[in-house]
């Protein structure tokens, strides 16, 4: 099998166009990695690197997730510290607005409307970069507010009298870094292979593999040698294989709704009827519910913790009681606690249905089928078709949502309950595994298309991509 895979990859470089696309993609991704190591002028990135190095075990939570998506740019105080996330956020906001704002919904269906919506997304990306860049620049002035246990002073190397010069400079540099990554991603999509923006995120996640390998080595041969043995290694290998197989299966899983088209005449032409199918994906929402749930749950714990600290300074008995209650709530909502996992799971289930409700328009699909002479066997066109699609999508979404919940909880349980280092636990599920598997499958499909067009053996076996159902 390994020989067949090696032969397939060698065939990729025998096709001039595919070879140039692959090399172009690799060069652009290498340049993207520079944005994660080139520091912002005026910041003491060495101090922050040392802090992260000495607190590897506590690098979880939202900071750990953000550092994962930026490929370590955050802890390097690099020009790519914002990463590609503002562009992703802008795209999500525009998609949600398109589903609820009639003007944008109409624009999306018009010729050239998608280009206009993409342009709006770029403008929104700039605004988000300016806001998040200013927030990050101010937080770097007081690292103790965001990094628990910080005792290394300010990261700013400028004189306090030039603080606004530092802020303006940092905001412009961080905004430029994100826009450059966005442009690189679009160039990969157009001239390379795979989805560019997704590949930029994936290469940042894969850049943490050496760190995960070092943490894994420390588990068995370092300070944690007494806790883990050969049996744990076998169990982790089986868990990793199971998670990867499950992610591939659910990512590719779909329900095929049969659709028949009646014979129809348009002018003097007669179009013959036919039979097709409508694929309904089990995991229609992808990784979005996990991202939404993590983004929302990072605020309550911080708010209650801040409120507890504020009321604790008062000598009033009532204020102290409120402080104790706030601290207990903050502890209950800390990552890995029972109530955190309970709310986390509920939010993933909710946002799975929310994303389907906003993005899957069964009324429009039923209307388009009716206009084109299509119908689902045994179901009347129009309202009945819409209700049938709604029921079908609701049922399979439940399976996808439960799967997402399990995948999202596994890294937290490994990290909190079993004391698996955070860099290792992130590769056993969560957003990183879903993104990597999805992006690699999409890239393999595109490479496969180029190979089959030139009559080469691709990643196919009897017409099916390995892992595809």
C-alpha positions in Angstrom: 0.0 0.0 0.0 2.8 2.4 0.9 4.5 1.6 -2.5 1.2 2.4 -4.3 0.9 5.8 -2.4 4.5 6.6 -3.2 3.9 5.8 -6.8 0.9 8.0 -6.9 2.8 11.0 -5.4 5.6 10.5 -8.0 3.0 10.6 -10.7 1.9 14.0 -9.5 5.3 15.4 -10.5 5.0 13.9 -14.0 2.2 16.3 -14.9 3.7 19.8 -15.6 0.6 21.7 -14.5 0.1 19.7 -11.3 3.8 19.9 -10.5 3.8 23.7 -10.8 0.7 24.0 -8.7 2.2 21.8 -5.9 5.5 23.7 -5.9 3.7 27.0 -5.9 1.6 25.9 -3.0 4.6 24.7 -1.0 6.5 28.0 -1.6 3.6 30.2 -0.6 3.0 28.1 2.6 6.7 28.4 3.5 6.4 32.2 3.1 3.3 32.1 5.3 5.3 30.4 8.1 7.6 33.4 8.1 4.7 35.6 9.3 4.7 33.4 12.4 8.4 34.0 13.3 9.1 37.6 12.2 8.5 39.7 15.3 6.7 43.0 15.6 9.2 45.8 16.2 9.2 47.2 19.7 8.0 44.0 21.4 10.0 41.7 23.7 9.0 38.4 22.0 11.7 36.5 23.8 10.1 37.1 27.2 6.7 35.7 25.9 8.4 32.7 24.3 10.1 31.9 27.6 6.8 32.2 29.5 5.0 29.8 27.1 8.0 27.4 27.3 7.8 27.3 31.1 4.0 27.0 31.1 3.4 24.3 28.4 1.2 22.3 30.7 -1.1 25.3 31.2 -1.3 26.4 27.6 -4.8 25.2 27.1 -8.0 27.2 27.0 -8.7 29.9 24.5 -5.1 31.1 24.4 -3.9 27.7 23.5 -6.5 27.4 20.8 -5.6 30.8 19.4 -1.9 30.0 19.4 -2.7 26.7 17.6 -4.6 28.5 14.8 -1.8 31.1 14.4 0.9 28.5 14.2 2.7 29.9 17.3 2.7 33.5 16.0 1.0 34.7 19.1 3.7 33.5 21.5 6.4 34.9 19.1 4.8 38.4 19.1 5.0 38.0 15.3 3.4 40.0 12.5 1.0 37.1 11.9 -0.2 37.1 15.5 -3.8 37.8 14.4 -3.5 34.9 11.9 -6.2 34.3 9.3 -8.9 34.3 12.0 -10.3 37.8 11.2 -10.9 36.8 7.6 -12.6 33.6 8.8 -14.8 35.6 11.2 -15.7 38.1 8.5 -16.6 35.3 6.1 -18.8 33.7 8.8 -20.5 37.0 9.6 -21.2 37.7 5.9 -22.6 34.1 5.5 -25.0 34.5 8.4 -26.1 38.0 7.2 -26.7 36.6 3.7 -29.1 34.0 5.2 -31.1 36.6 7.2 -30.8 39.9 5.2 -33.0 39.8 2.1 -30.8 42.3 0.2 -27.7 40.2 0.6 -29.6 37.0 -0.1 -30.9 38.4 -3.4 -27.4 39.7 -4.3 -25.9 36.2 -3.7 -28.3 34.8 -6.4 -27.5 37.5 -9.0 -24.8 37.2 -11.6 -21.6 38.7 -10.1 -23.2 38.9 -6.7 -20.8 36.4 -5.1 -17.9 38.6 -6.1 -19.5 41.6 -4.5 -20.1 39.6 -1.3 -16.5 38.5 -1.2 -15.5 42.1 -1.5 -17.7 43.0 1.5 -16.0 40.3 3.4 -12.6 41.8 2.7 -13.7 45.2 3.9 -15.1 43.6 7.1 -11.8 41.8 7.5 -9.9 45.1 7.6 -12.3 46.5 10.2 -11.9 43.4 12.4 -8.1 43.5 12.0 -8.0 47.1 13.2 -10.2 46.4 16.2 -8.5 43.1 17.2 -5.0 44.6 16.5 -5.6 47.5 18.8 -7.0 45.2 21.5 -3.9 42.9 21.2 -1.5 45.9 21.2 -3.0 47.2 24.4 -3.0 43.7 26.0 0.7 43.3 25.2 1.2 46.4 27.4 -0.2 44.6 30.4 0.5 40.8 29.8 -0.4 40.0 33.4 -4.1 40.6 32.5 -4.2 37.7 30.0 -1.3 35.4 31.1 -1.9 33.9 34.5 1.3 33.9 36.5 3.0 36.5 34.4 5.9 38.2 36.3 8.2 39.4 33.6 7.0 43.0 33.3 5.7 44.7 30.1 6.5 43.4 26.7 6.8 47.0 25.3 10.4 48.2 24.5 9.3 51.7 23.7 9.5 54.7 26.0 6.1 55.3 27.6 5.9 58.7 26.0 5.8 57.0 22.6 3.0 54.6 23.5 0.6 55.8 20.8 3.3 55.5 18.2 3.7 51.9 19.3 0.0 51.2 19.2 -0.6 52.7 15.7 2.5 50.9 14.3 1.5 47.6 15.8 -2.1 47.8 14.6 -0.9 48.6 11.0 1.6 45.7 11.0 -0.9 43.2 12.4 -3.5 44.2 9.9 -1.0 44.0 7.0 0.1 40.6 8.2 -3.5 39.2 8.2 -4.3 40.8 4.8 -1.1 39.3 3.4 -2.1 35.8 4.7 -5.5 36.3 3.2 -4.0 37.2 -0.2 -1.7 34.3 -0.1 -4.6 32.0 0.6 -6.5 33.3 -2.4 -3.4 32.9 -4.6 -3.1 29.2 -3.5 -6.8 28.6 -4.3 -6.4 30.2 -7.8 -3.0 29.1 -8.8 -2.1 26.3 -6.4 -3.8 23.1 -5.2 -6.4 22.9 -2.4 -8.3 25.6 -0.5 -5.7 28.3 0.3 -7.2 29.7 3.5 -7.7 26.2 5.0 -4.2 25.2 4.0 -2.8 28.3 5.8 -4.6 27.2 9.0 -3.5 23.6 8.5 0.1 24.4 8.1 0.0 26.4 11.3 -1.5 23.4 13.1 1.1 21.0 11.6 3.8 23.4 12.7 3.1 22.4 16.3 4.0 18.7 15.6 7.6 19.1 16.8 6.3 20.6 20.1 3.8 17.8 20.4 6.5 15.2 19.6 8.7 16.7 22.4 5.8 16.6 24.9 5.1 13.0 23.8 8.7 12.0 24.5 8.6 13.7 27.9 5.5 11.6 28.7 7.4 8.3 28.4 11.1 9.2 28.9 11.0 12.6 30.7 9.6 13.7 34.0 6.3 11.9 33.3 8.0 8.6 32.8 6.4 7.0 35.9 2.9 7.9 34.8 2.8 6.5 31.3 4.0 3.1 30.1 3.9 0.9 26.9 0.2 0.1 27.5 -0.7 3.8 27.5 1.2 4.2 24.2 -0.8 1.3 22.6 -4.1 2.8 23.9 -3.2 6.3 22.5 -2.4 4.8 19.1 -5.7 3.0 19.0 -7.5 6.1 20.1 -5.8 8.2 17.4 -6.6 5.6 14.7 -10.2 5.5 15.9 -10.6 9.3 15.9 -9.1 9.7 12.4 -11.3 6.9 11.0 -14.4 8.4 12.7 -13.6 11.9 11.4 -13.1 10.7 7.8 -16.3 8.6 8.0 -18.5 11.4 9.3 -16.9 14.0 7.1 -17.6 12.0 4.0 -21.0 10.5 5.2 -24.1 11.7 3.4 -27.6 10.7 2.7 -28.5 10.5 -0.9 -32.1 11.7 -1.6 -33.3 10.3 -5.0 -34.5 12.9 -7.5 -36.3 12.3 -10.8 -36.7 14.7 -13.6 -39.7 14.6 -15.9 -39.4 15.0 -19.7 -40.0 18.6 -20.6 -40.0 20.8 -23.7 -38.4 24.2 -23.9 -39.2 25.9 -27.2 -38.4 23.3 -29.9 -36.1 21.3 -27.7 -37.2 18.4 -25.7 -35.2 17.5 -22.6 -35.3 13.9 -21.5 -36.0 13.0 -17.9 -33.5 11.3 -15.7 -32.7 10.1 -12.2 -30.2 11.8 -9.9 -29.7 12.2 -6.2 -29.3 15.1 -3.7 -26.5 14.6 -1.2 -27.3 15.7 2.4 -24.1 15.8 4.5 -24.3 14.3 8.0 -21.8 16.9 9.3 -23.2 19.8 7.3 -21.9 22.5 9.8 -18.3 21.2 9.8 -16.2 22.6 12.5 -18.2 25.8 13.1 -20.3 24.7 16.1 -17.1 23.9 18.1 -15.6 27.3 17.2 -18.8 29.1 18.2 -19.1 27.2 21.5 -15.4 27.8 22.4 -15.7 31.5 21.5 -18.8 32.0 23.7 -17.7 30.0 26.7 -14.4 31.8 27.1 -16.2 35.0 28.4 -18.4 33.9 31.3 -15.5 32.4 33.3 -13.4 35.5 32.9 -16.3 37.8 33.8 -17.2 35.9 37.0 -13.5 35.7 38.0 -13.1 39.5 37.5 -16.3 40.2 39.4 -15.1 38.0 42.3 -11.8 39.8 42.4 -13.6 43.2 42.4 -16.0 42.4 45.2 -13.3 40.7 47.3 -11.6 44.1 48.0 -14.7 45.3 49.8 -15.2 45.0 53.6 -18.9 44.5 53.3 -20.2 41.0 54.2 -22.7 41.1 51.3 -19.9 41.9 48.8 -17.7 39.1 50.2 -20.6 36.7 49.8 -21.1 37.8 46.2 -17.3 37.4 45.6 -17.4 33.8 46.9 -20.4 33.0 44.7 -18.7 34.5 41.6 -15.5 32.6 42.3 -17.4 29.3 42.7 -19.2 29.9 39.4 -15.9 30.8 37.7 -14.4 27.6 39.0 -17.4 25.6 37.8 -17.0 27.1 34.3 -13.3 26.5 34.0 -12.2 24.3 31.2 -12.6 20.6 32.1 -15.1 21.1 34.9 -18.4 19.2 34.7 -20.6 22.3 34.1 -18.2 23.6 31.4 -18.4 20.2 29.5 -22.1 20.1 30.0 -22.7 23.6 28.6 -20.0 23.0 25.9 -21.9 19.9 24.7 -25.2 21.7 24.7 -23.8 24.6 22.7 -22.3 22.3 20.1 -25.7 20.6 19.6 -27.4 24.0 19.4 -25.0 25.6 17.0 -25.1 22.4 14.7 -28.8 23.0 14.2 -28.4 26.8 14.1 -25.9 26.5 11.3 -28.1 24.2 9.3 -31.1 26.4 9.9 -29.3 29.5 8.5 -27.4 27.8 5.6 -29.6 25.0 4.4 -32.6 26.6 2.7 -35.1 23.7 2.0 -37.7 26.1 0.7 -35.4 27.4 -2.1 -34.3 23.8 -2.9 -37.9 22.6 -3.2 -38.7 25.6 -5.4 -35.7 25.0 -7.6 -36.6 21.4 -8.0 -40.2 22.3 -9.0 -39.1 24.9 -11.5 -36.7 22.3 -13.2 -39.3 19.6 -13.3 -37.6 17.5 -10.5 -39.3 15.7 -7.7 -38.5 13.2 -4.9 -40.3 9.9 -5.6 -43.3 9.5 -3.3 -43.2 13.1 -2.2 -45.4 15.9 -3.8 -43.5 18.9 -5.1 -43.6 22.2 -3.3 -44.4 22.4 0.4 -44.3 18.6 1.0 -40.8 18.4 -0.5 -39.7 21.2 1.8 -41.0 19.4 4.9 -39.5 16.1 3.8 -36.0 17.8 3.4 -36.4 19.5 6.7 -37.2 16.3 8.6 -34.4 14.4 6.8 -31.8 17.1 7.5 -32.9 17.3 11.2 -32.4 13.6 11.7 -29.0 13.3 10.2 -27.9 16.6 11.8 -28.4 15.0 15.2 -25.9 12.2 14.4 -23.4 14.8 13.1 -23.9 17.0 16.2 -23.3 14.1 18.6 -20.2 13.1 16.7 -18.9 16.7 16.9 -19.5 16.8 20.7 -17.6 13.6 21.2 -14.7 14.8 19.1 -14.6 18.2 20.8 -14.6 16.7 24.4 -11.9 14.1 23.8 -8.9 16.5 23.9 -10.3 18.2 27.1 -10.7 14.9 28.9 -7.2 13.8 27.9 -5.7 17.1 29.0 -7.6 17.6 32.3 -8.5 14.1 33.4 -5.5 12.0 32.2 -2.8 14.8 32.4 -1.9 14.3 28.7 0.2 17.4 27.7 -2.0 20.0 25.9 0.1 20.0 22.6 -0.4 16.2 22.4 -4.1 16.2 23.3 -5.0 18.7 20.6 -4.1 16.1 17.9 -6.7 13.6 19.3 -9.7 15.6 18.3 -11.2 19.0 18.4 -11.0 21.7 15.7 -7.4 20.8 14.7 -8.2 17.2 13.8 -11.5 18.2 11.9 -9.7 20.9 10.0 -6.7 18.8 9.0 -8.7 15.8 7.9 -11.1 17.9 5.9 -8.4 19.9 4.2 -6.3 16.9 3.3 -9.3 15.1 1.8 -10.2 18.1 -0.3 -6.6 18.5 -1.5 -6.4 14.8 -2.4 -9.6 15.1 -4.4 -8.2 18.0 -6.4 -4.9 16.1 -7.0 -7.0 13.1 -7.9 -8.9 15.0 -10.6 -5.6 16.1 -12.3 -4.3 12.6 -12.3 -7.4 11.0 -13.7 -7.7 13.6 -16.5 -4.2 12.5 -17.6 -5.0 8.8 -17.2 -2.7 8.3 -14.2 -3.6 6.1 -11.2 -4.8 8.5 -8.5 -5.8 7.9 -4.9 -8.5 5.7 -6.2 -9.3 2.1 -5.7 -12.1 0.8 -7.9 -13.5 4.3 -8.3 -13.5 5.2 -4.6 -11.1 7.4 -2.6 -9.7 5.5 0.3 -11.7 6.5 3.2 -14.6 7.7 1.0 -18.0 6.0 1.3 
